[in-house]
Amino acid sequence: MHRFAPLFFALTFCISAIAAEPTPKAPAPPSNAKYKHGDRLRPRPTVVTPPTASTQAEAGKPPSDAIVLFDGGDLSAWQPWHPKMDRSQEPIKWVIQDGYATAAGSALETKATFGDCHVHLEWRTSPEEAAQGDARIDQHRGNSGIEIGDHPEIQILDSYENDTYPDGQAGSVYGSWPPLVNASRKPGEWQTYDIIYIAPRFDGKKKMSNAVYTLLHNGLPVHHHVEVSGNDVEAHVRLRPHGGEIRYRNIWVRPLHAYDENEGKPLPKGARTDSPFKK
C-alpha cells in the first residue's frame, strides 16, 4: 500500500464525518412560550428609520425614534450641574458655533432622565493642544467624560499616540475597565460613542442585578455587557469637562425597545397571517 494511503483514508473519514453532521438549528422557544416558531400573528417589531452616517464635515441624522439632545442649534435639553450644589438655574456658558458646542464652565446634564437606552454622541479634541507636545500630554488633552446617573464615567480623552493609565484612556469605564482596544482617531477628527445602558434591577429595595454598559467607540466594541456600580434606574445623562478643549455634536438618546412590545396592537395593513410552513 502506498505510504500516504492511511493518511488519505483518515482524512476522507474525517471529511465524511463532518459532512454528516446535521445543520445547527436555532434553539426552540420555551414550551410555555406564547408564540411558536413562524407565528405570523406575533406582533411586529416597531419600524424605525436608521440614522445616517456622520462624516468629518457633517453630522448624520438621528434615527426616527431618537430624542434629540443636541443637534447643533441649542442646549435647551440641558442644564448646568455640579456634584455638590444645585446649579440647574444658572445660565449655560458653553459656546455653540458651526453645529457643535465647546465645553466651558460647569458640567451639563439632561433635564430628562432615561432608563434602558442607547446614547449616541460625537466629540472632538484639539489638534492645537496635541501639538504642544510635553506641555499638554497624558490626562490634559481634551479630558472629559460622559456619565449616566450615578454609574461610572466613560472617559473622553485624546488617546491617539498619547499614553496614559489604561483605565483612564478614551473609552475606559474610568477607574475600572480599560477599553478592549484603543479605537481613537487623531485629534481634530470627530469620534463617536454609542452606549447601550441597561439599568439595575430591583425587587422592592433588594438589588437583583447591576447596571450594564456596552460601548462602541468609532464603531468598534470596546466594552460588552460590563457590569458597573450605581443604583440609579431612571438617570440623567451628564457631560463633564475636566480640562482641555472638547467639542460635542449630534447627541441623541433612544429608549430600548422590548420584544413583542406591540402586543395588542393591530397588525400592519396587508400583513400575512397564514402559516409559512406546509401542513
Secondary structure, DSSP 8 states (H G I E B T S, - for coil): --TTHHHHHHHHHHHHHHHHS---------TT-SS-TT-TTS-------------SSS-----TT-EEEESSS--TTEEEE-SSS--TTS----EEETTEEE--SSEEEESS-BSSEEEEEEEEE-HHHHHTGGGG-GGGSSBEEEEETTS--EEE---SS----GGGSTT-BTTTB--SS-----TTS-EEEEEEEE--EEETTEEEE-EEEEEEETTEEEEEEEEE----SSB-EEE---BS-EEEEEEEEEE---TTTTTTS---TT---S-SS--
